[in-house]
Amino acid sequence: MASASTSLHRIRAPVQRAIANASRSAARSYATVPTNTPEPATPSSSGTPAARRPTYFKDTTIASFDEFLGTSSSAAAPLAATEAYQLRTVEVGPASNRRTITRLPEWLKTPIPAGNSNYKKIKADLRGLGLHTVCEEARCPNISECWGGSNKNTATATIMVMGDTCTRGCRFCSVKTNRKPPPLDPHEPEHVAEALARWGLGYVVLTNVDRDDLPDGGARHYAETVRKIKAKKPSLLVEALTGDFMGDLDMVAIMAESGLDVYAHNIETVEALTPYVRDRRATFRQSLKVLEHVKKVKGKDGIITKTSIMMGLGEQEHEVMDALKELRKIDVDVVTFGQYMRPTKRHLKVEKYVTPEEFEMWRKRALDMGFLYVASGPLVRSSYKAGEAFIENVLKKRAGEKATASVESKVGEAIAMETKAV
């Protein structure tokens, strides 16, 4: 008997739930829809506007789109020099916690990366071959111009070899850091050579992360990359921006003899600020020894050496002059000046935004001191169009002079041999 009543309850339960749900849905009403919604009023013949439907949202007036663009005649007019160079501040944050920040000067603003065919092709090549670029890792402001150049023969990217993770933690750099980065990719040299061959360039720039976890600092891997590039396209001029290899000059010699045309190593800042700006394992004097040893290995005219200095970190005028004098003592050929720009709040603050006039002053001073070439400007970077065209012409001229000298010496030897035979 008990089992019969239990099965009856099981049968009745779903029916009761269905009836209860139906009754609740019939009586349901929504809070956002009035129960007595008036019929929409039709416009009267007298021309009075129709009454608007009641709404629960605040009715606000939106500014015109032109105000967001700032394309009015007053905004589009060019600024005077004194007004353009004046730094502007703006208050941000909630009313209870307002703070003032300094806006970027007009001369440091760059366009958003363009999505043209050159930009997309370079990005596709890099991702397809598993390569990294300093353009992306260091958040370079010139990526739209380099990657999206209007001429496909000038659109390029600075490839960063040995991975995307550095073993050092400089206070100005946004590249990822780790004490034990992933192992080197043995196929990377071939992939880099393949990518550069596709772009059809005449001058390329390579850079690398510091790999203090490796016995040779990655010098042999880097040198192999240069050799692969030269083997695939001998006419391609290669500039390599290297680290200091922990001061191991034998590794510096391996890189210098790899076949590259321009050996670049950055001192980054003046000597007094080096301990605060760079990783503790990188010193000003150690960088000078690297650049000096390159000239000893290849000769004064056998290779071009290049370095870069960031401005706006608090350096003094006499400190910059002292740094330039030290560079000339070791016959550095090319120097570049660029504005330091803070990548994130975790990095060093910008002490000063240097004006274009000051950059021009440093360019003239460096040229007067005897540097072969000087690139100086707010957006100049050590791996960004810092005289590539000029350096390329210098290298070709030197190559032509060597070829002429070689031919003349061979002709002289042949004449001497003929004279002896007679």
Residue pairs with C-beta under 8 A, 6 or more apart in sequence:
29 35
32 56
34 54
40 50
40 53
41 50
41 51
42 50
43 49
43 50
66 72
70 76
79 106
84 105
84 106
84 107
85 105
85 355
87 102
87 103
87 105
87 353
88 102
88 103
89 100
89 101
89 102
89 103
90 100
90 101
90 103
91 98
91 99
91 100
91 101
92 98
92 99
92 100
92 101
93 99
104 353
105 353
105 355
105 378
107 355
107 356
107 378
108 141
108 339
108 341
108 353
108 378
108 379
110 141
110 142
110 144
110 145
110 379
111 144
112 144
113 119
113 143
113 144
113 147
113 148
114 144
114 147
114 148
115 148
116 148
118 147
118 148
118 149
118 150
118 152
118 155
119 144
119 147
119 148
119 155
121 152
121 155
122 147
122 155
122 156
122 157
122 199
123 147
125 131
125 195
125 198
125 199
126 132
126 133
126 157
126 159
126 195
129 191
129 192
129 194
129 195
130 185
130 188
130 191
131 159
131 188
131 191
131 192
131 195
132 159
132 160
132 163
132 164
133 157
133 158
133 159
133 160
134 140
134 158
134 159
134 160
134 175
134 207
134 383
135 142
135 143
135 146
135 147
135 157
135 158
136 143
137 160
137 164
137 174
137 175
137 176
138 173
138 174
138 175
138 343
139 174
139 343
140 146
140 381
140 384
141 341
141 379
142 379
142 381
142 384
142 385
146 155
146 156
146 157
146 158
146 384
146 385
147 155
147 156
147 157
148 155
149 155
149 156
152 199
152 200
153 200
153 201
153 202
154 201
155 199
156 199
156 201
156 204
156 205
158 205
158 206
158 207
158 241
158 383
158 384
159 192
159 195
159 196
159 204
159 206
159 207
160 175
160 206
160 207
160 208
160 209
161 188
161 189
161 192
161 206
161 207
161 208
161 218
161 221
161 222
161 225
162 184
162 188
162 208
162 209
162 211
162 218
162 221
162 222
163 181
163 182
163 184
163 185
163 209
163 211
164 175
164 176
164 209
165 175
165 176
165 177
165 178
165 181
165 182
165 209
166 173
166 175
166 176
166 177
166 178
166 181
166 209
166 210
166 211
167 177
167 178
167 179
167 181
167 209
167 210
167 211
167 212
167 213
168 177
168 210
168 212
168 279
168 281
168 282
169 177
169 279
170 268
170 277
170 278
170 279
170 282
171 276
171 277
171 278
171 347
171 348
172 268
172 277
172 278
172 310
172 313
172 340
172 343
172 347
172 348
173 343
173 347
174 343
174 344
174 347
175 209
179 213
180 213
181 209
181 211
181 213
184 211
184 214
184 218
184 221
185 191
188 221
188 225
189 221
189 224
189 225
189 227
189 228
190 228
192 206
192 225
192 228
192 229
193 225
193 228
193 229
193 231
193 232
193 233
194 232
196 204
196 229
196 232
196 233
196 236
197 232
197 233
201 236
202 235
202 236
202 237
202 392
203 236
203 237
203 239
203 388
203 389
203 391
203 392
204 229
204 236
204 237
204 238
204 239
205 239
205 240
205 241
205 264
205 383
205 388
206 222
206 225
206 226
206 238
206 239
206 240
206 241
207 240
207 241
207 242
207 383
208 218
208 222
208 240
208 241
208 242
208 243
209 243
210 217
210 243
210 244
210 279
211 217
211 218
212 246
212 281
216 245
216 248
216 251
216 254
217 243
217 245
217 246
217 248
217 251
219 245
219 248
219 251
219 252
219 254
219 255
220 254
222 240
222 242
222 255
222 258
223 254
223 255
223 257
223 258
224 258
226 238
226 240
226 255
226 258
226 259
226 260
227 258
227 259
229 236
229 238
230 236
230 238
230 259
237 261
237 262
237 391
237 392
237 395
238 259
238 260
238 261
238 262
239 260
239 261
239 262
239 264
239 306
239 383
239 388
239 391
240 255
240 258
240 260
240 262
240 263
240 264
241 264
241 265
241 266
241 382
241 383
242 252
242 255
242 263
242 264
242 265
242 290
243 265
243 282
244 252
244 265
244 282
244 286
244 287
244 290
245 251
245 252
245 255
245 290
246 281
247 286
247 289
247 290
249 289
249 290
249 293
252 290
252 293
252 294
252 297
253 293
253 297
255 263
256 263
256 293
256 294
256 297
256 298
256 303
257 297
257 298
260 303
261 303
261 304
261 395
262 303
262 304
262 305
262 306
262 334
262 391
262 395
263 291
263 294
263 298
263 303
263 304
263 305
263 306
264 305
264 306
264 307
264 308
264 334
264 382
264 383
265 287
265 290
265 291
265 294
265 305
265 306
265 307
266 287
266 307
266 308
266 309
266 382
267 274
267 284
267 287
267 288
267 307
267 308
267 309
267 323
267 327
268 274
268 277
268 278
268 282
268 287
268 308
268 309
268 310
269 277
269 278
269 309
269 310
269 313
269 315
270 284
270 309
270 315
270 316
270 319
270 320
270 322
270 323
271 284
271 285
271 319
271 322
271 323
271 326
272 315
272 316
272 319
273 313
273 314
273 315
273 319
274 282
274 283
274 284
275 283
276 348
277 310
277 313
277 348
284 323
287 307
288 326
288 327
288 330
291 305
291 307
291 327
291 330
291 332
292 330
294 303
294 305
295 303
295 305
295 330
295 331
300 331
301 398
304 333
304 334
304 372
304 391
304 394
304 395
305 331
305 332
305 333
305 334
306 332
306 333
306 334
306 335
306 336
306 382
306 386
306 391
307 327
307 332
307 334
307 335
307 336
307 382
308 335
308 336
308 337
308 338
308 381
308 382
308 386
309 320
309 323
309 335
309 336
309 337
309 338
310 338
310 339
310 340
311 320
311 337
311 338
311 339
311 340
311 352
311 354
311 358
311 359
311 362
312 339
312 340
312 350
312 351
312 352
312 353
312 354
313 340
313 348
313 350
313 351
314 351
314 352
320 362
321 365
324 335
324 365
324 366
324 369
325 369
327 335
327 371
328 369
328 370
328 371
332 371
333 371
333 372
333 373
334 371
334 372
334 373
334 374
334 375
334 386
334 387
334 391
335 366
335 371
335 374
336 374
336 375
336 376
336 380
336 381
336 382
336 386
336 387
337 359
337 362
337 363
337 366
337 374
337 375
337 376
337 377
337 380
338 376
338 377
338 378
338 379
338 380
338 381
338 382
339 353
339 354
339 359
339 378
339 379
340 348
340 350
341 350
342 348
342 349
342 350
353 378
354 378
356 377
356 378
359 376
359 377
359 378
359 380
360 376
362 374
362 376
363 374
363 375
363 376
366 374
366 376
367 374
372 394
373 387
373 390
373 391
373 394
374 387
375 385
375 386
375 387
380 386
